[in-house]
Amino acid sequence: MAAANHYIAKFGHVNGILPGEVFESRMEVRKAGLMKVHQGGISWGYVDGKRYADAIVLNGGYEDDKDEWQSVLYTGEGGREKDAKSQTEDQKWESPGNDGLRNSCKVQKDVRVIRGPKGESSLSPESGYRYDGLYRVIECTMETGRSGFLVCRFKMERLDDAQQEITSFEQQIEEIVHGAPPRREYTLQRIVRDTRVVRRVKDWHEGECQICRSWMAVDKAGRRYSEGAHIHALGRKGPDVEGNVLCLCPTCHVKFDNGALYVEDDLTIVDQTGATPANYKLKTVQHHRIEQQFIRAHRRFARLKWGQSEGE
């Protein structure tokens, strides 16, 4: 049994923090309650004497990690000397973080995922650490990694928007210790759509449309109205990250979503209706890193929708 002063694993969203929130440092992530530690990749604690992992950080720490947003292959802890980039020995299931993730997999508890600036470039914040929501560990295996040593591998899948629910800490513990009851009446607050990522992109562009350069004043004070457009649509498994969002006026947003507008790799805008001048380019600002893979996914969609092939 764990000592009374040991950290108790906290599952799900905590302290009202929803996906998209960015923190300046790992210490700030810890202070917010998202992880129990400000170093190391796995946050774990006890429930009824057993270890369970409740959060991880993806920040380019292990060479065998693979981050595809919806699906993540995460490497466990241990097996490296201090400051080493590669494995120097086998990892072990008995390591607390690895044991915790394996137990969370067994009972299907959700794990918070935080991305740092050194992870997969197209999915990571330019600076700071961003909370990206709840994932579930669906598989745990011991495999030989790139350096020839055994590593603990955890396959994780992101919960869809409807499943990113806020449930109480006490309810989560009750279900681990005693099992979920066959029926229960309770109210859940659901995330309809997180706005933090979109808000940052709109702030960077001060509400100006990246395509037509227009903005709309919505009151006498001149407040600007704009919309966040996901380049690779969320409904087609695009991620909710800054590199996948444009700041657009309502008109350009509708045309972009319908494939009438798309963007070339050099950021030249193609208007399939012929309304936009040739060689007109997408507006950019310093902090907004637009990722080519999302532009290419949208371009494929736009060309197919308008009866073109990718090679045309």
GUFINU-264491 format. One record per atom (N, C-alpha, C): x, y, z; atom name. Coordinates in steps of 0.1 Angstrom, whole numbers, plus 2048, in hexadecimal, padded with zeros to 3 digits. Atoms other than C-alpha are relative to their C-alpha. Layout:
REM residues N
> X,Y,Z,CA
...
//
This chain:
REM residues 312
> 808,7F4,800,N
> 800,800,800,CA
> 809,80C,800,C
> 7F8,7F3,801,N
> 80D,823,7F7,CA
> 7FF,808,80D,C
> 800,7F7,7F4,N
> 816,83B,813,CA
> 7F5,80A,7FE,C
> 80C,7F7,800,N
> 7FA,853,81C,CA
> 804,80D,7F8,C
> 7FC,7F3,807,N
> 80E,871,80E,CA
> 804,7FE,7F2,C
> 7FD,802,80E,N
> 814,861,7EC,CA
> 7F6,806,7F7,C
> 808,7FA,80A,N
> 806,872,7CD,CA
> 7F5,7F6,7FC,C
> 80B,808,805,N
> 7E4,864,7C3,CA
> 7FD,803,7F1,C
> 802,7FE,80F,N
> 7DF,860,79D,CA
> 7F3,807,7FE,C
> 80C,7F9,804,N
> 7C6,879,78F,CA
> 7FD,7FF,7F2,C
> 803,803,80D,N
> 7B5,86F,770,CA
> 7F7,80A,7F9,C
> 808,7F7,807,N
> 7A4,883,755,CA
> 805,80E,800,C
> 7FD,7F2,7FF,N
> 7A4,8A9,752,CA
> 801,804,80F,C
> 7FE,7FC,7F2,N
> 7AF,8BB,772,CA
> 7FF,80F,800,C
> 801,7F2,7FC,N
> 7A7,8DD,781,CA
> 7FA,809,7F4,C
> 807,7F9,80B,N
> 791,8E7,763,CA
> 808,803,7F4,C
> 7F7,7FD,80B,N
> 7AE,8E7,74B,CA
> 7FC,7F7,7F4,C
> 804,808,80C,N
> 7A3,8DC,728,CA
> 80B,800,7F5,C
> 7F5,801,80A,N
> 7B8,8D3,709,CA
> 802,80D,7F9,C
> 7FD,7F4,807,N
> 7CA,8EF,6F8,CA
> 807,80A,809,C
> 7F9,7F7,7F6,N
> 7D7,900,718,CA
> 80F,7FF,7FF,C
> 7F1,800,801,N
> 7FC,90A,715,CA
> 806,805,80D,C
> 7F9,7FC,7F4,N
> 814,90D,732,CA
> 80F,803,7FD,C
> 7F3,7FC,803,N
> 836,91E,732,CA
> 80B,7F6,803,C
> 7F6,80A,7FC,N
> 849,902,743,CA
> 7FA,7F4,806,C
> 805,80C,7F9,N
> 847,8E0,752,CA
> 7FC,802,80E,C
> 804,7FC,7F2,N
> 846,8F0,774,CA
> 7F2,805,800,C
> 80D,7FB,801,N
> 827,902,769,CA
> 7F5,7F5,7FE,C
> 808,80B,802,N
> 818,8E2,75D,CA
> 7FD,7F8,80D,C
> 802,807,7F3,N
> 81E,8D2,77F,CA
> 7F7,809,809,C
> 808,7F7,7F8,N
> 80F,8F1,791,CA
> 7F2,7FF,7FD,C
> 80E,800,805,N
> 7F0,8EE,77C,CA
> 7F9,7F3,804,C
> 805,80D,7FC,N
> 7EC,8CA,789,CA
> 7FF,7F6,7F5,C
> 800,80A,80B,N
> 7F0,8B9,767,CA
> 809,7F4,802,C
> 7F6,80A,7FD,N
> 80E,8A5,773,CA
> 805,802,80E,C
> 7FB,7FF,7F2,N
> 81D,89D,795,CA
> 80F,804,800,C
> 7F1,7FD,801,N
> 841,8A3,788,CA
> 803,80B,7F6,C
> 7FC,7F6,80A,N
> 853,8BE,775,CA
> 80C,7FB,7F8,C
> 7F6,807,808,N
> 86D,8A6,767,CA
> 7FC,7F2,7FE,C
> 805,80E,803,N
> 869,884,757,CA
> 7F4,800,7F8,C
> 80B,800,809,N
> 850,87A,73E,CA
> 7F3,7FA,805,C
> 80C,807,7FC,N
> 837,865,752,CA
> 7FC,805,80E,C
> 806,7FC,7F3,N
> 821,872,76F,CA
> 7F8,7F4,805,C
> 807,80C,7FB,N
> 815,855,785,CA
> 7FD,802,80F,C
> 803,800,7F2,N
> 805,850,7A7,CA
> 7F9,7F3,804,C
> 806,80C,7FB,N
> 7F3,837,7BC,CA
> 7F1,801,801,C
> 80E,802,7FD,N
> 7CF,82B,7BE,CA
> 7FF,7F2,806,C
> 801,80D,7F9,N
> 7C8,80F,7D8,CA
> 80D,7F8,7FF,C
> 7F3,807,7FF,N
> 7ED,807,7DA,CA
> 806,7FC,7F3,C
> 7FA,803,80D,N
> 7F3,803,7B5,CA
> 804,80D,7F9,C
> 7FB,7F5,808,N
> 806,81A,79E,CA
> 7F7,802,7F3,C
> 807,7FD,80C,N
> 7F2,82B,782,CA
> 806,80D,7FA,C
> 7FB,7F4,807,N
> 7FF,845,768,CA
> 7F4,808,7FD,C
> 80B,7F8,804,N
> 7E9,863,763,CA
> 804,80B,7F6,C
> 7FC,7F6,80A,N
> 7FE,879,74C,CA
> 80D,7FD,7FA,C
> 7F3,801,806,N
> 81B,879,734,CA
> 804,80D,7F8,C
> 7FC,7F5,808,N
> 830,893,722,CA
> 807,7FA,7F3,C
> 7F9,803,80D,N
> 83A,88F,6FD,CA
> 809,80C,7FC,C
> 7F7,7F5,803,N
> 859,8A4,6F7,CA
> 80D,7FC,7FA,C
> 7F4,805,807,N
> 871,891,6E1,CA
> 80A,7F9,809,C
> 7F6,805,7F6,N
> 880,87F,6FF,CA
> 806,7F2,7FC,C
> 7FB,80D,803,N
> 883,85C,6F0,CA
> 7FF,7FE,7F1,C
> 7FF,802,80F,N
> 88E,851,6CD,CA
> 7F5,7F7,7FA,C
> 80A,80A,805,N
> 873,836,6CB,CA
> 7F2,806,800,C
> 80E,7FA,800,N
> 855,84E,6D0,CA
> 7FC,803,7F2,C
> 806,7FC,80D,N
> 83D,853,6B3,CA
> 7F3,807,803,C
> 80C,7F8,7FD,N
> 823,86E,6B5,CA
> 7F9,804,7F3,C
> 809,7FD,80C,N
> 807,870,69B,CA
> 7F3,806,805,C
> 80B,7F9,7FA,N
> 7EF,884,6B1,CA
> 7F5,7F7,805,C
> 80B,809,7FC,N
> 7D2,86C,6B0,CA
> 805,7F3,807,C
> 7FA,80C,7FB,N
> 7E9,84F,6B7,CA
> 80E,803,804,C
> 7F2,7FE,7FB,N
> 809,84F,6CC,CA
> 806,7F3,804,C
> 7F8,80B,7FB,N
> 824,835,6D1,CA
> 80A,806,80A,C
> 7F8,7F9,7F6,N
> 834,83F,6F2,CA
> 809,7F6,806,C
> 7F6,809,7FA,N
> 854,831,700,CA
> 800,803,80F,C
> 7FF,7FF,7F2,N
> 856,82A,725,CA
> 80C,806,806,C
> 7F5,7F9,7FA,N
> 86F,837,73E,CA
> 80C,7F6,803,C
> 7F5,808,7FC,N
> 892,82B,747,CA
> 808,7FB,7F4,C
> 7F8,806,80A,N
> 8AE,81A,734,CA
> 809,809,7F9,C
> 7F6,7F6,806,N
> 8C3,839,72D,CA
> 808,806,80B,C
> 7F7,7F8,7F7,N
> 8E0,84A,73D,CA
> 7FC,80E,800,C
> 803,7F2,800,N
> 8DC,86E,747,CA
> 805,807,7F4,C
> 7FD,7F8,80C,N
> 8DB,885,729,CA
> 802,7F8,7F3,C
> 7FE,808,80C,N
> 8DE,868,711,CA
> 7F3,801,7F6,C
> 80B,7FF,809,N
> 8C9,86A,6F1,CA
> 7FA,7F3,7FC,C
> 804,80D,804,N
> 8C7,845,6EB,CA
> 800,7F7,80C,C
> 801,80A,7F5,N
> 8BF,826,700,CA
> 80E,7FA,803,C
> 7F3,806,7FC,N
> 8DD,818,713,CA
> 7FE,7F2,807,C
> 803,80D,7FA,N
> 8CC,7FA,723,CA
> 7F1,7FE,7FF,C
> 80F,804,801,N
> 8AA,7E8,725,CA
> 7F8,808,80A,C
> 80A,7FB,7F7,N
> 88C,7F8,734,CA
> 7F9,7F5,808,C
> 807,80A,7F8,N
> 878,7E6,74F,CA
> 7F2,804,803,C
> 80E,7FE,7FC,N
> 853,7E2,756,CA
> 7FF,805,80F,C
> 801,7FD,7F2,N
> 85B,7E6,77B,CA
> 802,80F,803,C
> 7FE,7F2,7FF,N
> 865,80B,776,CA
> 7F2,806,803,C
> 80D,7FA,7FB,N
> 849,820,788,CA
> 7F7,805,7F5,C
> 808,7FA,80B,N
> 83E,833,769,CA
> 7FB,7F6,7F6,C
> 805,80B,809,N
> 83D,814,753,CA
> 7F6,7F8,806,C
> 80A,807,7F9,N
> 82A,801,76D,CA
> 7F3,807,800,C
> 80C,7F8,800,N
> 812,81E,770,CA
> 7F8,800,7F3,C
> 807,800,80D,N
> 80B,820,74B,CA
> 7FA,7F3,7FD,C
> 806,80D,803,N
> 806,7FB,748,CA
> 7F4,7FD,809,C
> 80C,802,7F8,N
> 7ED,7FB,765,CA
> 7F5,809,7FB,C
> 80A,7F7,806,N
> 7DB,819,755,CA
> 7FA,7F9,7F4,C
> 805,807,80B,N
> 7D9,804,736,CA
> 7F6,7F5,804,C
> 808,80B,7FC,N
> 7CB,7E6,748,CA
> 7F1,804,804,C
> 80D,7FC,7FC,N
> 7AE,7FA,757,CA
> 7FA,80B,7F8,C
> 805,7F7,80A,N
> 7AA,811,739,CA
> 7FD,80E,806,C
> 802,7F2,7FB,N
> 7AF,832,74C,CA
> 807,80A,7F7,C
> 7FB,7F6,80A,N
> 7B5,852,738,CA
> 80C,807,806,C
> 7F3,7FA,7FD,N
> 7D7,862,738,CA
> 801,80E,7F9,C
> 7FE,7F3,806,N
> 7DD,887,733,CA
> 80D,801,7F8,C
> 7F4,7FF,808,N
> 7F6,88F,717,CA
> 803,80F,7FE,C
> 7FB,7F2,802,N
> 80B,8AF,717,CA
> 80B,7FF,7F6,C
> 7F5,7FF,80A,N
> 821,8B8,6F9,CA
> 809,80C,803,C
> 7F6,7F5,7FE,N
> 841,8CC,6FC,CA
> 806,804,7F2,C
> 7FB,7FA,80C,N
> 854,8E0,6E2,CA
> 80A,7F7,7F8,C
> 7F6,808,807,N
> 86D,8C4,6D9,CA
> 7FB,7F3,7FA,C
> 807,80C,805,N
> 854,8AA,6CE,CA
> 7FE,801,7F1,C
> 803,7FF,80E,N
> 846,8A4,6AB,CA
> 7FC,80E,7FC,C
> 801,7F2,803,N
> 849,8C6,69B,CA
> 7F2,805,7FC,C
> 80D,7FC,805,N
> 827,8C7,68A,CA
> 7F6,800,80A,C
> 80A,802,7F6,N
> 815,8BE,6AA,CA
> 803,807,80D,C
> 7FB,7FB,7F3,N
> 829,8D0,6C5,CA
> 7FF,80F,800,C
> 800,7F1,7FF,N
> 827,8F4,6D2,CA
> 80E,805,7FD,C
> 7F3,7FA,803,N
> 843,90B,6C7,CA
> 808,802,80C,C
> 7FA,7FE,7F3,N
> 84A,912,6EB,CA
> 7F6,7FC,80B,C
> 809,804,7F5,N
> 83C,907,70D,CA
> 7FB,7F2,7FF,C
> 806,80E,800,N
> 827,8E8,714,CA
> 7F1,802,7FF,C
> 80E,7FF,803,N
> 804,8E3,707,CA
> 7F9,7F3,805,C
> 808,80C,7FC,N
> 7EA,8CC,717,CA
> 7F7,7FD,7F4,C
> 807,804,80C,N
> 7DB,8B8,6FA,CA
> 7F5,7F6,803,C
> 80C,808,7FD,N
> 7C0,8A4,70C,CA
> 803,7F2,804,C
> 7FF,80E,7FA,N
> 7B9,880,716,CA
> 802,7F6,7F5,C
> 7FD,80B,808,N
> 7C7,861,706,CA
> 7FE,7F3,808,C
> 802,80D,7FA,N
> 7C2,83C,70E,CA
> 80B,7F7,7FC,C
> 7F6,80A,803,N
> 7DE,822,710,CA
> 7F9,7F3,7FC,C
> 807,80B,805,N
> 7D1,806,6FB,CA
> 808,7F3,7FE,C
> 7F7,80C,802,N
> 7F0,7EF,6F8,CA
> 80D,803,807,C
> 7F3,7FF,7FA,N
> 810,7E9,70C,CA
> 808,7F4,7FB,C
> 7F7,80B,805,N
> 82D,7D5,6FD,CA
> 80E,803,804,C
> 7F1,7FF,7FF,N
> 852,7CF,703,CA
> 806,7FD,7F3,C
> 7FA,802,80E,N
> 865,7D4,6E2,CA
> 80E,804,800,C
> 7F2,7FB,803,N
> 888,7D9,6D5,CA
> 800,80D,7F9,C
> 800,7F3,805,N
> 88E,7FD,6CF,CA
> 80B,803,7F6,C
> 7F6,7FD,80A,N
> 8A4,80F,6B6,CA
> 80E,7FD,804,C
> 7F2,802,7FC,N
> 8C3,80C,6CB,CA
> 803,7F2,804,C
> 7FD,80F,7FD,N
> 8BF,7E6,6D0,CA
> 7FC,7FC,80E,C
> 804,804,7F3,N
> 8B2,7E7,6F3,CA
> 7F1,7FF,802,C
> 80E,801,7FE,N
> 890,7DD,700,CA
> 7FA,80D,806,C
> 807,7F5,7FB,N
> 878,7F9,706,CA
> 7F1,7FD,802,C
> 80E,801,7FE,N
> 855,7FB,714,CA
> 7F8,809,7F7,C
> 807,7F8,80A,N
> 83D,807,6F9,CA
> 7F1,800,803,C
> 80E,7FE,7FD,N
> 81B,815,6FF,CA
> 7F9,807,7F4,C
> 808,7FA,80B,N
> 802,81A,6E3,CA
> 7F4,807,806,C
> 80A,7F7,7FA,N
> 7EA,837,6EC,CA
> 7F8,806,7F5,C
> 80A,7FA,809,N
> 7CB,844,6DA,CA
> 7F9,80B,806,C
> 807,7F4,7FB,N
> 7BC,866,6DE,CA
> 7F1,7FE,800,C
> 80E,801,7FF,N
> 798,867,6EA,CA
> 7FA,80A,7F6,C
> 806,7F6,809,N
> 781,878,6D1,CA
> 7F9,80B,808,C
> 805,7F4,7F9,N
> 771,899,6D9,CA
> 7F4,7FD,80A,C
> 80B,803,7F8,N
> 751,88A,6E7,CA
> 804,7F8,80D,C
> 7FB,808,7F5,N
> 766,874,6FF,CA
> 809,808,80A,C
> 7F7,7F7,7F7,N
> 77B,891,70D,CA
> 7F7,806,80B,C
> 809,7FC,7F6,N
> 765,892,72B,CA
> 807,804,80D,C
> 7FB,7FC,7F3,N
> 76A,8A2,74D,CA
> 7F8,7F8,80B,C
> 806,808,7F5,N
> 764,889,769,CA
> 807,803,80D,C
> 7FA,7FC,7F3,N
> 76B,88D,78E,CA
> 80B,7F6,803,C
> 7F5,807,7FB,N
> 78B,881,79E,CA
> 7FB,7F4,809,C
> 805,80A,7F7,N
> 778,86E,7B8,CA
> 7F9,7F5,7F9,C
> 807,80A,808,N
> 763,85C,79E,CA
> 80A,7F7,7F9,C
> 7F6,808,806,N
> 782,850,78C,CA
> 806,7F6,809,C
> 7FA,808,7F6,N
> 791,842,7AB,CA
> 7F6,7F5,804,C
> 80A,809,7FC,N
> 771,831,7B5,CA
> 7FF,7F5,7F6,C
> 802,80A,80A,N
> 76F,81F,794,CA
> 80D,7F7,7FF,C
> 7F4,809,800,N
> 793,812,796,CA
> 800,7F6,80C,C
> 7FF,808,7F4,N
> 790,805,7BA,CA
> 7F4,7F6,800,C
> 80C,808,7FE,N
> 76C,7F7,7B8,CA
> 7FA,7FC,7F3,C
> 806,803,80D,N
> 764,7F5,793,CA
> 7F4,809,7FD,C
> 80B,7F7,804,N
> 74B,80A,780,CA
> 7F3,7F9,803,C
> 80D,806,7FE,N
> 727,803,78B,CA
> 7F9,7FE,7F3,C
> 807,802,80D,N
> 70F,7F6,770,CA
> 7F8,80B,7FC,C
> 808,7F5,804,N
> 6FA,815,771,CA
> 804,80C,80A,C
> 7FD,7F5,7F8,N
> 701,838,77E,CA
> 7FA,80D,7F9,C
> 805,7F4,805,N
> 6F0,85A,77A,CA
> 809,80B,804,C
> 7F8,7F5,7FD,N
> 707,878,777,CA
> 801,809,7F4,C
> 7FF,7F6,80A,N
> 70D,897,763,CA
> 80E,802,7FC,C
> 7F3,7FD,806,N
> 72B,89C,74C,CA
> 801,80D,7F9,C
> 7FD,7F5,808,N
> 739,8BC,73F,CA
> 808,7FC,7F4,C
> 7F9,805,80C,N
> 744,8B5,71B,CA
> 807,80C,7F9,C
> 7F9,7F6,808,N
> 75D,8C8,706,CA
> 7F9,800,7F2,C
> 806,7FF,80D,N
> 74B,8D4,6E7,CA
> 80B,803,7F6,C
> 7F5,7FC,808,N
> 769,8E5,6D7,CA
> 809,809,808,C
> 7F7,7F8,7F9,N
> 788,8F2,6E7,CA
> 804,80C,7F8,C
> 7FE,7F4,808,N
> 790,916,6DD,CA
> 80E,806,803,C
> 7F3,7FA,7FD,N
> 7B3,91C,6EC,CA
> 809,801,7F5,C
> 7F7,800,80B,N
> 7C7,912,6CE,CA
> 7FB,80A,7F5,C
> 806,7F6,80A,N
> 7B0,926,6B6,CA
> 802,80E,805,C
> 7FF,7F3,7FB,N
> 7B1,944,6CD,CA
> 80F,805,7FF,C
> 7F2,7FB,801,N
> 7D7,945,6CD,CA
> 804,804,7F1,C
> 7FE,7FC,80E,N
> 7D8,944,6A7,CA
> 7FA,80D,7FC,C
> 807,7F3,803,N
> 7BF,960,6A4,CA
> 807,80C,806,C
> 7F9,7F5,7F9,N
> 7D2,975,6BD,CA
> 80D,803,7F9,C
> 7F3,7FE,807,N
> 7F3,970,6AA,CA
> 7FD,808,7F3,C
> 803,7F9,80D,N
> 7E2,97D,68A,CA
> 7F7,80D,803,C
> 808,7F5,7FC,N
> 7CE,998,69D,CA
> 7F2,800,7F9,C
> 80D,801,806,N
> 7AE,98B,68D,CA
> 800,803,7F1,C
> 7FF,7FD,80F,N
> 7BA,992,669,CA
> 800,7F3,7F8,C
> 801,80C,808,N
> 7B0,978,64F,CA
> 80E,7FD,7F9,C
> 7F4,803,807,N
> 7CF,966,642,CA
> 7FF,7FE,7F1,C
> 801,802,80E,N
> 7C1,962,620,CA
> 7FD,80E,7F9,C
> 804,7F3,807,N
> 7AF,983,616,CA
> 804,80C,807,C
> 7FB,7F5,7F8,N
> 7BF,999,631,CA
> 7F5,809,806,C
> 80B,7F8,7FB,N
> 79D,9A6,63C,CA
> 7FE,7FD,80E,C
> 805,803,7F3,N
> 78F,9A9,65E,CA
> 7F3,808,802,C
> 80D,7FB,7FE,N
> 76C,9B1,66B,CA
> 7FF,807,80E,C
> 803,7FA,7F3,N
> 764,9CB,686,CA
> 7F2,7FD,804,C
> 80D,805,7FC,N
> 747,9BE,69A,CA
> 7F9,809,80A,C
> 806,7F6,7F8,N
> 741,9DC,6B1,CA
> 807,80D,7FF,C
> 7FB,7F2,802,N
> 748,A01,6B5,CA
> 80F,801,805,C
> 7F3,800,7FB,N
> 768,9F9,6C8,CA
> 80A,7FA,7F5,C
> 7F8,805,80B,N
> 775,9E8,6A8,CA
> 806,7F2,803,C
> 7FB,80D,7FD,N
> 779,9C5,6B7,CA
> 7FF,7F8,7F3,C
> 7FF,807,80C,N
> 783,9AD,69B,CA
> 7F9,7F2,801,C
> 806,80E,800,N
> 770,98D,692,CA
> 807,7F8,7F5,C
> 7F9,809,809,N
> 782,970,682,CA
> 7FC,7F2,805,C
> 803,80E,7FC,N
> 77F,94A,683,CA
> 80C,7F7,7FE,C
> 7F5,80A,801,N
> 797,92D,688,CA
> 7FC,7F5,7F7,C
> 803,80B,809,N
> 798,915,66B,CA
> 80B,7F5,801,C
> 7F7,80B,7FF,N
> 7A8,8F3,66F,CA
> 803,7FC,7F1,C
> 7FB,803,80D,N
> 7BD,8EC,650,CA
> 7FD,7F1,7FC,C
> 804,80E,801,N
> 7BB,8C6,653,CA
> 7F5,7FE,80A,C
> 80C,7FF,7F8,N
> 798,8C3,660,CA
> 800,7F6,80C,C
> 801,808,7F4,N
> 792,8B5,683,CA
> 7F8,7F3,7FD,C
> 808,80B,804,N
> 778,89E,674,CA
> 807,7F6,7F8,C
> 7F8,809,808,N
> 792,88F,65E,CA
> 80D,7FD,807,C
> 7F5,804,7F7,N
> 7AA,888,67B,CA
> 80B,80A,801,C
> 7F6,7F6,7FE,N
> 7BC,8A9,67A,CA
> 801,804,80E,C
> 7FE,7FC,7F2,N
> 7CB,8B5,69B,CA
> 7FC,80E,803,C
> 804,7F3,7FB,N
> 7C0,8D3,6AF,CA
> 80D,807,805,C
> 7F4,7FA,7FC,N
> 7E2,8E4,6AF,CA
> 802,80D,7F7,C
> 7FE,7F3,807,N
> 7EE,907,6A4,CA
> 804,7FF,7F1,C
> 7FB,802,80D,N
> 800,8FA,685,CA
> 7F5,7FB,7F6,C
> 80B,806,809,N
> 7DE,8EC,678,CA
> 7F5,80A,800,C
> 80B,7F7,7FF,N
> 7CA,90C,67D,CA
> 804,80D,7F8,C
> 7FF,7F3,807,N
> 7C5,92B,667,CA
> 7F7,80A,807,C
> 809,7F5,7FC,N
> 7B6,94D,671,CA
> 7FA,805,7F4,C
> 807,7FC,80C,N
> 79C,954,657,CA
> 7F3,808,803,C
> 80D,7F9,7FF,N
> 77E,96B,651,CA
> 7F5,7F6,7FD,C
> 80B,80A,803,N
> 75C,959,64E,CA
> 7FF,7FC,7F2,C
> 801,804,80E,N
> 75C,95A,628,CA
> 80B,7F7,7FC,C
> 7F5,808,804,N
> 77E,94C,623,CA
> 800,7F2,808,C
> 801,80C,7F8,N
> 777,932,63F,CA
> 7F7,7F6,7F8,C
> 809,808,807,N
> 759,925,62C,CA
> 806,7FA,7F3,C
> 7FA,804,80D,N
> 76C,924,60A,CA
> 80B,7F6,803,C
> 7F5,809,7FD,N
> 78A,913,61B,CA
> 7FA,7F2,804,C
> 806,80D,7FC,N
> 774,8F8,62C,CA
> 7FA,7F9,7F4,C
> 806,807,80B,N
> 763,8F1,60B,CA
> 80A,7FC,7F5,C
> 7F6,804,80A,N
> 784,8ED,5F8,CA
> 802,80A,7F5,C
> 7FF,7F6,80B,N
> 77F,90C,5E2,CA
> 80E,807,801,C
> 7F3,7FA,7FD,N
> 79F,91A,5F2,CA
> 809,7F5,805,C
> 7F6,808,7F9,N
> 7BE,906,5F9,CA
> 80E,807,7FF,C
> 7F3,7FA,7FF,N
> 7E3,90D,5FF,CA
> 80B,7F7,7FB,C
> 7F4,807,805,N
> 803,902,5ED,CA
> 80B,7FF,80B,C
> 7F6,801,7F6,N
> 822,8F8,5FF,CA
> 808,80D,803,C
> 7FA,7F3,7FE,N
> 831,91A,5FA,CA
> 7F7,80B,805,C
> 80B,7F8,7FA,N
> 811,929,609,CA
> 7F9,809,7F6,C
> 808,7F9,80A,N
> 804,936,5E8,CA
> 7F1,7FB,801,C
> 80E,804,7FF,N
> 7DE,936,5E9,CA
> 7FA,7FD,7F3,C
> 807,804,80D,N
> 7CA,924,5CE,CA
> 7F1,801,803,C
> 80F,7FF,7FF,N
> 7A6,92F,5C9,CA
> 7FA,7F9,7F4,C
> 805,808,80B,N
> 794,915,5B5,CA
> 7F4,807,7F9,C
> 80A,7F8,807,N
> 779,92F,5AD,CA
> 806,80B,7F7,C
> 7FA,7F5,807,N
> 792,947,59E,CA
> 7FF,80E,805,C
> 802,7F2,7FA,N
> 78A,964,5B5,CA
> 80C,806,806,C
> 7F4,7FB,7F9,N
> 7AC,967,5C6,CA
> 80B,801,7F6,C
> 7F5,7FE,80A,N
> 7C9,975,5B2,CA
> 80B,7F5,801,C
> 7F6,80A,800,N
> 7E5,95E,5A7,CA
> 80C,805,809,C
> 7F4,7FD,7F8,N
> 805,95D,5BD,CA
> 7FD,807,80D,C
> 804,7F9,7F3,N
> 7F2,96A,5DB,CA
> 803,7F6,80B,C
> 7FB,809,7F6,N
> 801,95B,5FB,CA
> 7F9,802,80D,C
> 806,800,7F3,N
> 7F4,952,61D,CA
> 808,809,809,C
> 7FA,7F7,7F7,N
> 7FC,96C,637,CA
> 806,7F7,80C,C
> 7FA,807,7F4,N
> 814,95F,653,CA
> 805,80A,80A,C
> 7FA,7F8,7F5,N
> 821,96C,674,CA
> 80A,7F8,807,C
> 7F5,807,7FA,N
> 83F,963,689,CA
> 7FD,7F3,808,C
> 802,80B,7F6,N
> 830,94C,6A3,CA
> 7F7,7F5,7FA,C
> 809,80A,806,N
> 818,939,68B,CA
> 807,7F7,7F6,C
> 7F9,809,808,N
> 829,91B,67D,CA
> 7F6,7F7,7F9,C
> 80A,808,808,N
> 812,90D,662,CA
> 807,7F4,7FA,C
> 7FA,80D,804,N
> 81A,8E8,65B,CA
> 7FC,7FB,7F2,C
> 803,805,80E,N
> 81D,8DB,637,CA
> 7F7,7F4,800,C
> 808,80D,801,N
> 80E,8B9,63F,CA
> 7F1,803,801,C
> 80E,7FD,7FF,N
> 7ED,8C9,648,CA
> 7FB,808,7F4,C
> 803,7F9,80C,N
> 7EE,8E0,62A,CA
> 7FE,7F6,7F5,C
> 801,80A,80A,N
> 7F4,8C2,614,CA
> 7F3,7F7,801,C
> 80C,808,7FE,N
> 7D7,8AE,624,CA
> 7F4,808,7FB,C
> 80C,7F8,804,N
> 7BF,8CB,61E,CA
> 800,801,7F1,C
> 7FF,7FF,80F,N
> 7CC,8CF,5FA,CA
> 7FA,7F4,7F9,C
> 805,80C,806,N
> 7C5,8AB,5F2,CA
> 7F1,7FF,801,C
> 80E,7FF,7FF,N
> 7A2,8AF,600,CA
> 7FA,80A,7F6,C
> 805,7F6,808,N
> 79C,8CF,5ED,CA
> 800,7FC,7F1,C
> 7FF,804,80E,N
> 7A8,8C1,5CB,CA
> 7F6,7F5,7FD,C
> 809,80B,802,N
> 794,8A1,5CF,CA
> 7F1,805,7FF,C
> 80D,7FB,800,N
> 775,8B5,5D8,CA
> 7FC,807,7F4,C
> 803,7F8,80C,N
> 778,8CB,5BA,CA
> 804,7F9,7F3,C
> 7FE,808,80C,N
> 77F,8AE,5A2,CA
> 80D,800,7FA,C
> 7F2,800,805,N
> 7A5,8B1,59F,CA
> 807,7F5,806,C
> 7F6,809,7FA,N
> 7C1,899,5A5,CA
> 80B,807,806,C
> 7F5,7F9,7F8,N
> 7DE,8A1,5BC,CA
> 80B,805,7F6,C
> 7F6,7FC,809,N
> 7F5,8A3,59E,CA
> 7FD,80B,7F7,C
> 804,7F5,809,N
> 7E2,8BE,58B,CA
> 805,80D,804,C
//
